[in-house]
Amino acid sequence: MSKKLAKCTLFDLHFFLSEKGQIEIEMSSVDPDVFRDAMENGFPEYEGTHKISSLLRYLNSMGNEIRETSKRYI
């Protein structure tokens, strides 16, 4: 039996269709600065902290752009 590795959600962007026929958009993300600080203090030997923080900034930027652009279709 293999041990299941822990994982966490860093970024989510969801589009839902409500019972009333309306589109609802939900976005959630780990704050890049909070992530960086937590990793630097709790797991300083991890080498990917900067890359993941940068990825989170990019995903938040693109998520915000998608949310704004999609308003034209909703």
N, CA, C and O atoms as a printed pandas DataFrame, in Angstrom:
     atom_number atom_name residue_name chain_id  residue_number  x_coord  y_coord  z_coord
0              1         N          MET        A               1    0.852   -1.178    0.000
1              2        CA          MET        A               1    0.000    0.000    0.000
2              3         C          MET        A               1    0.895    1.237    0.000
3              4         O          MET        A               1    1.727    1.406    0.892
4              5         N          SER        A               2    0.726    2.085   -0.986
5              6        CA          SER        A               2    1.561    3.275   -1.079
6              7         C          SER        A               2    0.965    4.412   -0.252
7              8         O          SER        A               2   -0.250    4.528   -0.096
8              9         N          LYS        A               3    1.857    5.236    0.266
9             10        CA          LYS        A               3    1.443    6.383    1.073
10            11         C          LYS        A               3    0.987    7.510    0.150
11            12         O          LYS        A               3    1.696    7.865   -0.791
12            13         N          LYS        A               4   -0.189    8.075    0.413
13            14        CA          LYS        A               4   -0.718    9.161   -0.393
14            15         C          LYS        A               4   -0.064   10.471    0.050
15            16         O          LYS        A               4   -0.073   10.801    1.236
16            17         N          LEU        A               5    0.496   11.205   -0.889
17            18        CA          LEU        A               5    1.144   12.467   -0.579
18            19         C          LEU        A               5    0.113   13.566   -0.380
19            20         O          LEU        A               5   -0.910   13.615   -1.063
20            21         N          ALA        A               6    0.402   14.440    0.564
21            22        CA          ALA        A               6   -0.488   15.578    0.825
22            23         C          ALA        A               6   -0.384   16.585   -0.311
23            24         O          ALA        A               6    0.673   16.748   -0.922
24            25         N          LYS        A               7   -1.484   17.249   -0.580
25            26        CA          LYS        A               7   -1.476   18.311   -1.577
26            27         C          LYS        A               7   -2.494   19.360   -1.163
27            28         O          LYS        A               7   -3.410   19.092   -0.385
28            29         N          CYS        A               8   -2.316   20.549   -1.695
29            30        CA          CYS        A               8   -3.237   21.642   -1.368
30            31         C          CYS        A               8   -3.563   22.418   -2.638
31            32         O          CYS        A               8   -2.806   22.402   -3.609
32            33         N          THR        A               9   -4.684   23.084   -2.610
33            34        CA          THR        A               9   -5.108   23.908   -3.744
34            35         C          THR        A               9   -4.459   25.276   -3.622
35            36         O          THR        A               9   -4.563   25.927   -2.583
36            37         N          LEU        A              10   -3.791   25.711   -4.678
37            38        CA          LEU        A              10   -3.161   27.023   -4.701
38            39         C          LEU        A              10   -4.026   28.057   -5.406
39            40         O          LEU        A              10   -3.994   29.240   -5.066
40            41         N          PHE        A              11   -4.805   27.604   -6.398
41            42        CA          PHE        A              11   -5.596   28.532   -7.207
42            43         C          PHE        A              11   -6.808   27.794   -7.762
43            44         O          PHE        A              11   -6.701   26.650   -8.206
44            45         N          ASP        A              12   -7.952   28.453   -7.733
45            46        CA          ASP        A              12   -9.187   27.906   -8.304
46            47         C          ASP        A              12   -9.936   29.013   -9.034
47            48         O          ASP        A              12  -10.008   30.147   -8.562
48            49         N          LEU        A              13  -10.488   28.672  -10.181
49            50        CA          LEU        A              13  -11.381   29.571  -10.908
50            51         C          LEU        A              13  -12.543   28.713  -11.404
51            52         O          LEU        A              13  -12.349   27.794  -12.200
52            53         N          HIS        A              14  -13.751   29.019  -10.928
53            54        CA          HIS        A              14  -14.920   28.217  -11.261
54            55         C          HIS        A              14  -16.028   29.095  -11.832
55            56         O          HIS        A              14  -16.220   30.238  -11.418
56            57         N          PHE        A              15  -16.749   28.527  -12.791
57            58        CA          PHE        A              15  -17.940   29.152  -13.348
58            59         C          PHE        A              15  -19.103   28.225  -13.074
59            60         O          PHE        A              15  -19.058   27.044  -13.418
60            61         N          PHE        A              16  -20.149   28.757  -12.454
61            62        CA          PHE        A              16  -21.314   27.964  -12.095
62            63         C          PHE        A              16  -22.547   28.525  -12.782
63            64         O          PHE        A              16  -22.637   29.726  -13.034
64            65         N          LEU        A              17  -23.482   27.661  -13.078
65            66        CA          LEU        A              17  -24.789   28.059  -13.573
66            67         C          LEU        A              17  -25.768   27.877  -12.421
67            68         O          LEU        A              17  -25.987   26.756  -11.962
68            69         N          SER        A              18  -26.358   28.977  -11.950
69            70        CA          SER        A              18  -27.272   28.916  -10.812
70            71         C          SER        A              18  -28.630   28.371  -11.240
71            72         O          SER        A              18  -28.913   28.234  -12.430
72            73         N          GLU        A              19  -29.453   28.067  -10.260
73            74        CA          GLU        A              19  -30.806   27.581  -10.529
74            75         C          GLU        A              19  -31.642   28.626  -11.257
75            76         O          GLU        A              19  -32.606   28.288  -11.943
76            77         N          LYS        A              20  -31.273   29.891  -11.107
77            78        CA          LYS        A              20  -31.993   30.986  -11.765
78            79         C          LYS        A              20  -31.445   31.281  -13.163
79            80         O          LYS        A              20  -31.894   32.212  -13.830
80            81         N          GLY        A              21  -30.468   30.475  -13.597
81            82        CA          GLY        A              21  -29.915   30.648  -14.935
82            83         C          GLY        A              21  -28.820   31.691  -15.022
83            84         O          GLY        A              21  -28.444   32.095  -16.123
84            85         N          GLN        A              22  -28.306   32.129  -13.905
85            86        CA          GLN        A              22  -27.236   33.129  -13.903
86            87         C          GLN        A              22  -25.870   32.451  -13.763
87            88         O          GLN        A              22  -25.733   31.413  -13.116
88            89         N          ILE        A              23  -24.886   33.056  -14.377
89            90        CA          ILE        A              23  -23.517   32.565  -14.267
90            91         C          ILE        A              23  -22.884   33.211  -13.039
91            92         O          ILE        A              23  -22.942   34.427  -12.859
92            93         N          GLU        A              24  -22.287   32.383  -12.209
93            94        CA          GLU        A              24  -21.568   32.868  -11.031
94            95         C          GLU        A              24  -20.105   32.489  -11.179
95            96         O          GLU        A              24  -19.773   31.363  -11.550
96            97         N          ILE        A              25  -19.239   33.442  -10.884
97            98        CA          ILE        A              25  -17.797   33.228  -11.006
98            99         C          ILE        A              25  -17.191   33.298   -9.619
99           100         O          ILE        A              25  -17.434   34.237   -8.861
100          101         N          GLU        A              26  -16.397   32.285   -9.302
101          102        CA          GLU        A              26  -15.686   32.275   -8.030
102          103         C          GLU        A              26  -14.212   32.008   -8.288
103          104         O          GLU        A              26  -13.846   31.097   -9.031
104          105         N          MET        A              27  -13.382   32.816   -7.660
105          106        CA          MET        A              27  -11.941   32.636   -7.787
106          107         C          MET        A              27  -11.340   32.692   -6.390
107          108         O          MET        A              27  -11.687   33.556   -5.584
108          109         N          SER        A              28  -10.445   31.771   -6.119
109          110        CA          SER        A              28   -9.735   31.793   -4.849
110          111         C          SER        A              28   -8.278   31.437   -5.101
111          112         O          SER        A              28   -7.952   30.678   -6.013
112          113         N          SER        A              29   -7.417   32.000   -4.274
113          114        CA          SER        A              29   -5.992   31.786   -4.466
114          115         C          SER        A              29   -5.254   32.003   -3.155
115          116         O          SER        A              29   -5.662   32.798   -2.308
116          117         N          VAL        A              30   -4.173   31.284   -3.017
117          118        CA          VAL        A              30   -3.255   31.551   -1.926
118          119         C          VAL        A              30   -2.538   32.856   -2.256
119          120         O          VAL        A              30   -2.088   33.052   -3.385
120          121         N          ASP        A              31   -2.432   33.735   -1.287
121          122        CA          ASP        A              31   -1.712   34.998   -1.486
122          123         C          ASP        A              31   -0.236   34.681   -1.734
123          124         O          ASP        A              31    0.383   33.982   -0.931
124          125         N          PRO        A              32    0.339   35.183   -2.837
125          126        CA          PRO        A              32    1.735   34.858   -3.163
126          127         C          PRO        A              32    2.728   35.258   -2.076
127          128         O          PRO        A              32    3.690   34.533   -1.820
128          129         N          ASP        A              33    2.504   36.402   -1.437
129          130        CA          ASP        A              33    3.425   36.853   -0.393
130          131         C          ASP        A              33    3.295   36.008    0.873
131          132         O          ASP        A              33    4.293   35.713    1.531
132          133         N          VAL        A              34    2.084   35.625    1.207
133          134        CA          VAL        A              34    1.862   34.746    2.358
134          135         C          VAL        A              34    2.500   33.389    2.092
135          136         O          VAL        A              34    3.129   32.809    2.978
136          137         N          PHE        A              35    2.338   32.884    0.878
137          138        CA          PHE        A              35    2.957   31.609    0.502
138          139         C          PHE        A              35    4.471   31.698    0.646
139          140         O          PHE        A              35    5.101   30.832    1.254
140          141         N          ARG        A              36    5.041   32.747    0.084
141          142        CA          ARG        A              36    6.505   32.915    0.135
142          143         C          ARG        A              36    6.997   32.951    1.583
143          144         O          ARG        A              36    7.943   32.251    1.945
144          145         N          ASP        A              37    6.344   33.776    2.406
145          146        CA          ASP        A              37    6.763   33.895    3.800
146          147         C          ASP        A              37    6.638   32.569    4.546
147          148         O          ASP        A              37    7.528   32.188    5.306
148          149         N          ALA        A              38    5.524   31.874    4.322
149          150        CA          ALA        A              38    5.307   30.589    4.995
150          151         C          ALA        A              38    6.364   29.562    4.587
151          152         O          ALA        A              38    6.884   28.827    5.427
152          153         N          MET        A              39    6.673   29.520    3.305
153          154        CA          MET        A              39    7.669   28.564    2.826
154          155         C          MET        A              39    9.071   28.924    3.301
155          156         O          MET        A              39    9.840   28.042    3.683
156          157         N          GLU        A              40    9.409   30.207    3.282
157          158        CA          GLU        A              40   10.739   30.619    3.729
158          159         C          GLU        A              40   10.938   30.352    5.217
159          160         O          GLU        A              40   12.044   30.030    5.650
160          161         N          ASN        A              41    9.870   30.485    5.996
161          162        CA          ASN        A              41    9.977   30.255    7.439
162          163         C          ASN        A              41    9.816   28.783    7.810
163          164         O          ASN        A              41   10.487   28.304    8.725
164          165         N          GLY        A              42    8.943   28.063    7.119
165          166        CA          GLY        A              42    8.647   26.694    7.495
166          167         C          GLY        A              42    9.374   25.619    6.715
167          168         O          GLY        A              42    9.516   24.493    7.192
168          169         N          PHE        A              43    9.838   25.955    5.515
169          170        CA          PHE        A              43   10.462   24.961    4.650
170          171         C          PHE        A              43   11.537   25.650    3.802
171          172         O          PHE        A              43   11.468   25.633    2.573
172          173         N          PRO        A              44   12.532   26.258    4.467
173          174        CA          PRO        A              44   13.514   27.091    3.753
174          175         C          PRO        A              44   14.364   26.338    2.732
175          176         O          PRO        A              44   14.928   26.954    1.828
176          177         N          GLU        A              45   14.463   25.022    2.864
177          178        CA          GLU        A              45   15.289   24.261    1.920
178          179         C          GLU        A              45   14.592   24.027    0.572
179          180         O          GLU        A              45   15.231   23.599   -0.389
180          181         N          TYR        A              46   13.290   24.306    0.501
181          182        CA          TYR        A              46   12.557   24.125   -0.753
182          183         C          TYR        A              46   13.004   25.186   -1.756
183          184         O          TYR        A              46   12.985   26.379   -1.455
184          185         N          GLU        A              47   13.403   24.750   -2.940
185          186        CA          GLU        A              47   13.977   25.660   -3.942
186          187         C          GLU        A              47   12.958   26.271   -4.894
187          188         O          GLU        A              47   13.318   27.155   -5.672
188          189         N          GLY        A              48   11.694   25.832   -4.864
189          190        CA          GLY        A              48   10.709   26.308   -5.824
190          191         C          GLY        A              48    9.823   27.432   -5.337
191          192         O          GLY        A              48    8.874   27.811   -6.023
192          193         N          THR        A              49   10.117   27.978   -4.160
193          194        CA          THR        A              49    9.251   29.000   -3.571
194          195         C          THR        A              49    9.059   30.207   -4.485
195          196         O          THR        A              49    7.928   30.648   -4.693
196          197         N          HIS        A              50   10.136   30.740   -5.026
197          198        CA          HIS        A              50   10.033   31.928   -5.890
198          199         C          HIS        A              50    9.216   31.628   -7.139
199          200         O          HIS        A              50    8.387   32.442   -7.544
200          201         N          LYS        A              51    9.437   30.482   -7.750
201          202        CA          LYS        A              51    8.700   30.118   -8.969
202          203         C          LYS        A              51    7.213   29.978   -8.691
203          204         O          LYS        A              51    6.388   30.430   -9.485
204          205         N          ILE        A              52    6.865   29.360   -7.579
205          206        CA          ILE        A              52    5.448   29.181   -7.265
206          207         C          ILE        A              52    4.804   30.508   -6.916
207          208         O          ILE        A              52    3.662   30.755   -7.301
208          209         N          SER        A              53    5.512   31.370   -6.192
209          210        CA          SER        A              53    4.986   32.708   -5.891
210          211         C          SER        A              53    4.732   33.483   -7.179
211          212         O          SER        A              53    3.705   34.148   -7.321
212          213         N          SER        A              54    5.661   33.395   -8.101
213          214        CA          SER        A              54    5.495   34.067   -9.397
214          215         C          SER        A              54    4.321   33.466  -10.170
215          216         O          SER        A              54    3.546   34.197  -10.786
216          217         N          LEU        A              55    4.190   32.152  -10.141
217          218        CA          LEU        A              55    3.071   31.491  -10.807
218          219         C          LEU        A              55    1.747   31.960  -10.211
219          220         O          LEU        A              55    0.798   32.220  -10.951
220          221         N          LEU        A              56    1.669   32.070   -8.894
221          222        CA          LEU        A              56    0.439   32.539   -8.250
222          223         C          LEU        A              56    0.092   33.963   -8.689
223          224         O          LEU        A              56   -1.076   34.275   -8.922
224          225         N          ARG        A              57    1.100   34.821   -8.800
225          226        CA          ARG        A              57    0.847   36.191   -9.278
226          227         C          ARG        A              57    0.288   36.170  -10.698
227          228         O          ARG        A              57   -0.660   36.889  -11.013
228          229         N          TYR        A              58    0.883   35.342  -11.546
229          230        CA          TYR        A              58    0.426   35.216  -12.934
230          231         C          TYR        A              58   -1.005   34.687  -12.987
231          232         O          TYR        A              58   -1.845   35.241  -13.696
232          233         N          LEU        A              59   -1.285   33.623  -12.243
233          234        CA          LEU        A              59   -2.634   33.037  -12.251
234          235         C          LEU        A              59   -3.669   34.031  -11.747
235          236         O          LEU        A              59   -4.766   34.110  -12.300
236          237         N          ASN        A              60   -3.343   34.786  -10.714
237          238        CA          ASN        A              60   -4.272   35.801  -10.216
238          239         C          ASN        A              60   -4.518   36.873  -11.269
239          240         O          ASN        A              60   -5.651   37.315  -11.459
240          241         N          SER        A              61   -3.471   37.286  -11.945
241          242        CA          SER        A              61   -3.606   38.298  -12.991
242          243         C          SER        A              61   -4.490   37.788  -14.130
243          244         O          SER        A              61   -5.398   38.486  -14.581
244          245         N          MET        A              62   -4.217   36.577  -14.584
245          246        CA          MET        A              62   -5.005   35.997  -15.671
246          247         C          MET        A              62   -6.440   35.716  -15.212
247          248         O          MET        A              62   -7.384   35.920  -15.975
248          249         N          GLY        A              63   -6.606   35.256  -13.990
249          250        CA          GLY        A              63   -7.942   35.008  -13.457
250          251         C          GLY        A              63   -8.772   36.276  -13.411
251          252         O          GLY        A              63   -9.949   36.269  -13.771
252          253         N          ASN        A              64   -8.158   37.366  -12.966
253          254        CA          ASN        A              64   -8.865   38.652  -12.944
254          255         C          ASN        A              64   -9.224   39.110  -14.352
255          256         O          ASN        A              64  -10.310   39.640  -14.581
256          257         N          GLU        A              65   -8.306   38.903  -15.294
257          258        CA          GLU        A              65   -8.584   39.279  -16.686
258          259         C          GLU        A              65   -9.726   38.433  -17.254
259          260         O          GLU        A              65  -10.598   38.961  -17.944
260          261         N          ILE        A              66   -9.728   37.152  -16.978
261          262        CA          ILE        A              66  -10.798   36.271  -17.458
262          263         C          ILE        A              66  -12.133   36.689  -16.854
263          264         O          ILE        A              66  -13.145   36.736  -17.553
264          265         N          ARG        A              67  -12.138   36.988  -15.577
265          266        CA          ARG        A              67  -13.377   37.417  -14.925
266          267         C          ARG        A              67  -13.919   38.689  -15.564
267          268         O          ARG        A              67  -15.118   38.788  -15.827
268          269         N          GLU        A              68  -13.058   39.652  -15.812
269          270        CA          GLU        A              68  -13.489   40.920  -16.408
270          271         C          GLU        A              68  -13.942   40.733  -17.850
271          272         O          GLU        A              68  -14.980   41.265  -18.245
272          273         N          THR        A              69  -13.181   39.988  -18.635
273          274        CA          THR        A              69  -13.521   39.772  -20.040
274          275         C          THR        A              69  -14.811   38.973  -20.185
275          276         O          THR        A              69  -15.608   39.234  -21.085
276          277         N          SER        A              70  -15.015   38.009  -19.308
277          278        CA          SER        A              70  -16.203   37.159  -19.421
278          279         C          SER        A              70  -17.494   37.929  -19.148
279          280         O          SER        A              70  -18.568   37.477  -19.543
280          281         N          LYS        A              71  -17.414   39.058  -18.494
281          282        CA          LYS        A              71  -18.608   39.860  -18.227
282          283         C          LYS        A              71  -19.301   40.289  -19.523
283          284         O          LYS        A              71  -20.506   40.541  -19.532
284          285         N          ARG        A              72  -18.545   40.369  -20.603
285          286        CA          ARG        A              72  -19.142   40.725  -21.898
286          287         C          ARG        A              72  -20.077   39.637  -22.397
287          288         O          ARG        A              72  -20.978   39.914  -23.189
288          289         N          TYR        A              73  -19.880   38.411  -21.948
289          290        CA          TYR        A              73  -20.675   37.284  -22.423
290          291         C          TYR        A              73  -21.786   36.890  -21.478
291          292         O          TYR        A              73  -22.671   36.112  -21.832
292          293         N          ILE        A              74  -21.737   37.421  -20.291
293          294        CA          ILE        A              74  -22.708   37.025  -19.268
294          295         C          ILE        A              74  -23.888   37.990  -19.264
295          296         O          ILE        A              74  -24.816   37.827  -18.471
